[in-house]
Amino acid sequence: MPLIPEEPQIHESAQGPRATPASGRTAPTPRPVPGPRPAAPSRPGRPGPLRPTPPVQRAPRDVAAQPGPSAPAAPAAAPAPATAQVQLIPASAEGALDAAEEAVDLLLESGRAPGDVLVITTGEQHPWAAHELSFGEAPYWAQHDAGDDVFYADAAVAARAGVRPVVVVAVNGGPETVAATALPLALTRAAALLIVCGDPQQINAVLGAGV
């Protein structure tokens, strides 16, 4: 026969007091509703509520005294072009062209581009200018406009030449009136440096003492 497990018997003393059935429970006593709390007494020394500051009434401005729209500022004057530095290389009329050639070589060796240099002669034309002019003035000035190489020009046509950073003038003869006209013109064509090769007294008489 299979064994039937016995139900454990728990003594009442070990289980504690038994709960009363729900039908026999008494209704809980209602708690009294608290009434309004009395206002806390004001403490001495504490400021009361801040009142809004009334707006300040300003007097109306005089319409005539109000500044009107500012007038447009006048355009600033363009800065005056800087004067090129002038360098004098003493040379005779016969050696002025050679001195100018040496000056050009030094310029190119120092990093100047050939198109930065313009050479003006007051006497006999430079051999390069005489050779190029033999093909006509159009190709001759086309090379000037291209600005790829050193350009040599006679003082009689130098006014047609444009501005270049460096201008070298060889006072290699010709009437003094030609040099008196060519030197101031060369100064306007030089953006940075003007090198004059020739007689110092003649050059100073034209450009001013101390050049």
C-alpha positions, 0 to 999 in steps of 0.5 A, spaced: 500 500 500 502 506 498 504 511 503 500 517 505 503 523 507 501 525 514 499 533 514 503 537 518 500 539 525 502 546 527 500 548 534 496 554 535 501 557 539 506 556 534 502 560 529 500 566 533 493 569 533 488 567 528 485 573 524 478 575 525 474 573 519 472 579 514 465 579 516 467 581 523 472 586 522 470 593 525 471 600 521 477 604 522 476 610 526 476 616 521 481 621 522 479 629 523 480 633 517 485 639 519 483 646 519 486 652 516 493 653 519 494 660 523 498 665 519 505 666 522 506 672 526 511 677 522 518 677 524 521 684 526 526 686 521 523 683 515 522 687 509 515 687 506 513 685 499 517 689 494 513 694 490 514 695 483 518 701 481 514 707 478 516 708 471 521 714 470 517 719 466 522 722 461 521 729 458 520 729 450 526 730 446 527 736 442 526 734 435 530 739 432 536 737 437 536 730 434 542 728 430 539 726 423 542 721 418 550 722 418 552 724 411 556 719 407 564 720 408 568 723 403 572 718 399 579 717 401 584 721 397 589 716 393 596 715 396 601 719 392 605 714 388 612 712 391 618 715 388 623 710 385 630 710 388 635 713 384 642 710 383 648 713 380 653 710 376 659 715 374 661 714 367 663 717 361 659 718 355 663 713 351 662 708 357 655 709 359 652 704 355 657 699 357 656 701 364 648 700 363 649 693 360 653 691 367 648 694 371 643 690 367 647 683 368 647 685 376 640 686 376 638 679 372 643 675 377 640 678 383 633 675 381 630 680 377 626 678 371 628 680 364 621 683 363 622 688 369 628 692 366 627 698 361 633 701 358 633 708 355 639 711 351 640 718 350 645 717 344 646 712 340 641 706 340 643 700 343 644 694 338 638 690 340 633 696 339 637 697 332 636 690 330 629 689 332 627 696 329 630 693 322 623 689 322 619 694 323 616 698 329 610 693 330 614 687 332 618 691 336 613 694 340 609 688 340 615 685 344 615 691 349 608 689 350 609 682 351 614 684 357 618 677 357 625 680 356 629 687 357 627 692 353 631 697 350 628 704 347 631 710 345 630 717 349 626 719 343 621 714 343 621 712 351 615 716 352 611 710 349 614 705 354 610 703 360 612 703 367 617 697 369 620 696 376 627 698 374 629 703 369 636 704 367 638 710 363 645 710 359 647 718 358 651 716 352 651 722 348 646 726 344 644 733 346 643 736 353 636 737 352 635 730 350 638 728 357 634 733 361 628 730 358 629 723 358 631 723 365 625 726 368 621 721 364 625 715 366 623 717 373 616 716 372 617 710 368 621 707 374 616 703 379 622 701 384 629 703 382 632 708 377 639 707 375 643 712 371 649 711 368 653 718 366 656 724 368 654 725 375 654 733 374 650 733 368 645 728 372 645 732 378 643 738 374 637 735 372 635 730 377 637 735 383 644 735 387 645 729 392 643 723 387 
